[in-house]
Amino acid sequence: MKDGIKDMQLSQVSFRQMPATLKVLLALAVSALVVTSGGCGTTTETPLPSLVSPGSSSLTQEQQKLAIQELNKKKATHEQDAIRYIEQSR
């Protein structure tokens, strides 16, 4: 069987020498690869929602300072508040 495909190395087998079923399987595999990779390049058509509501406005400098001060106060007492809450829930 030196003339058969079984004795040849894969690099020596040409497309013409392949059996028909192998050609069909190879064509199916290549087309499946093309179809599955085709979806990778598409972009989404749905626009992302805006994070800012249309009627909202930016905070003024004074409002920003007040908000930061309030957060700093909460930060300073957060641990004690958490301990108190845990103690009360027992």
N, C-alpha and C positions, 0 to 999 in steps of 0.2 A: 504494500500500500504506500509505496513511496510517492506515487503520483497523487494521492488523496490530500485533502486539506488537513487531515489529522496530523500528518507528519510535518507540515509546514509551520513555521513560526508565524505569529500573528502579523508581523510586519511584512511578511511575504505574501499574505493573502490579499488579492485585489478584490474590488467590489464585484467584478464580473464572475469571479469564482465562488462567491458566497451563495449558499442555497437561498431559494426564494423566501422561505419563512424567516430566515435571519435578516434578509433585506427589509421585509415588512416590519419586523420587530424594531429594527434600527430606525426606520422611517417614523414609526409610531413614537419611539423614545425621543427622537429629535423634535418632532412636532409638539409633543407634550412639554418638552423643555422650553420651546419657543412660546407656547401659550402661557405657561406658568410664569415665565420671566417677563412677559409682556405687561402684566399687571403691576410690575414694580415701578415702572416709569410714569404712571398716571398720577395726576394731582387731584386733590379733592375739589369738587365743584361747589361744595357748601361753604359759604363764608362763615368765618368764626364770629361768635357774638362779641360785641363790644363790652369791655369790662366796666366802662363808665356809663352811667345812665345819661341820656341826652339832656335832662333838666338840671343835672348837678353842676356845681361850680367849684372852683378850687378854693381852698381855705386861704384866708388872709394871713399875713404874718402873725398878727395877734392871736388868731384862732389856732394857728400851728403851735405857737408858744404855749398856749393854755392846754392844748391836747398833750404836748410833750410833758408838761409839768404834771398833769393828771396821771399819765402813764408812769412817770418816775415815782409818784406817790404810791401807786399800786404796786410797783416793783419793790419798793422798800418794805411794804407790809405784807407782801404775798406769802412769804414763808410762815409768818405768824397766823395769818388768816387760814392757811391750809391746815396748820396744826389744830387750830381752834375748830375748824369744820370737821376734821377727823375725830376729834375728841367728842364733839356733839353727836356725831352719827353712831357712836358706839352704844 
